Amino acid sequence: MDDKYMSLITEYIDGTLTDARNQEFERYVKEGFIDMKEVEALAEFTGRMEEASQPEPSEALRSNFYQMLTEESRKLEKRSSRDLFAEFIQALFSTNRGRLAFGFSVLVIGLFVGNLFSRSAYNGQMETLSSQMADMKEVMMMTMLEGESVTQRLKGVQMSNGMVSKNSEVTDALFITLNNDASTNVRLAALATLSEYAKDSAIREGLVKSITQQKSPLVQVALAELMVQLQESQAIKEFEPILNAENTPDDVKTALRQNLDKIM
């Protein structure tokens, strides 16, 4: 089912559709964009997920799940795998999308484990399992980036490490964070992650365009320093409005000019 209708579907399942949203939902159903059979199946599955106190996977499944989860956890802060696993599950189950992604992944994993007949089949199925885990990680990252607390959003940025070059949706989410997050620290974290992929022309262009979106002197100076490293001449023009603005502190203007003068 098309992901752009997912918000309508989750509101329908939760029973929180407004009159306007309900009319929109019914129109998509009538036009065939939303299949009610699929919606009802998702609603039934979600209900079962919410009624279940805790998933009870097999020992083989538990072993594979924890092993892959541990590998991902090592890329985050140096915290215990038990704490990270708890946050992982909490983030997944905080939204219908997370619960559905987790549920479908468990179903797929169960099918894989139950149908291992040969070594080659096992390898192929484990590759698909790895893909499912990557999808779950993306869902969790997106959920954290939209979290209310700064700490949660910072963890979301951390989780994006290694995913930017492989997933345009992750890249777009980081740019939205860089340009719009209320926290300077979260913006700086997003900038640090994106800067690692600045050799990519699209990401480099996005970083240049983000200059005019920044109000924090810390982020402005950090971007200027990055542009010096990249020797990106297009950045000079983007910084002009900031340098000419009356509300830009003099010491910030000085720091920016000192950096921009280093661009050949």
KAJOUR-V229272 format. One record per backbone hydrogen bond with DSSP energy under -1.0 kcal/mol. NH is the residue of the N-H (numbers start at 1). CO is the residue of the C=O. Records with the same first field share a line. If there is no record, write none. Layout:
# KAJOUR-V229272
NH->CO ; CO
This chain:
# KAJOUR-V229272
5->2
6->3
9->5
10->6
11->7
12->8
13->9
14->10
15->11
16->11
22->18
23->19
24->20
25->21
26->22
27->23
28->24
29->25
30->26
31->27
33->28
34->28
39->35
40->36
41->37
42->38
43->39
44->40
45->41
46->42
47->43
48->44
49->45
50->46
51->47
52->48
62->58
63->59
64->60
65->61
66->62
67->63
68->64
69->65
70->66
71->67
72->68
73->69
74->70
75->72
76->73
79->77
84->80
85->81
86->82
87->83
88->84
89->85
90->86
91->87
92->88
93->89
99->95
100->96
101->97
102->98
103->99
104->100
105->101
106->102
107->103
108->104
109->105
110->106
111->107
112->108
113->109
114->110
115->112
117->115
122->118
123->119
124->120
125->121
126->122
127->123
128->124
129->125
130->126
131->127
132->128
133->129
134->130
135->131
136->132
137->133
138->134
139->135
140->136
141->137
142->138
143->139
144->140
145->141
146->142
147->144
153->149
154->150
155->151
156->152
157->153
158->154
159->155
161->158
163->160
167->163
171->167
172->168
173->169
174->170
175->171
176->172
177->173
178->174
179->175
180->176
181->177
187->183
188->184
189->185
190->186
191->187
192->188
193->189
194->190
195->191
197->194
198->195
200->197
204->200
205->201
206->202
207->203
208->204
209->205
210->206
211->208
213->210
214->211
220->216
221->217
222->218
223->219
224->220
225->221
226->222
227->223
228->224
229->225
230->226
231->227
232->227
235->232
236->233
238->234
239->235
243->239
244->240
248->245
253->249
254->250
255->251
256->252
257->253
258->254
259->255
260->256
261->257
262->259
263->260
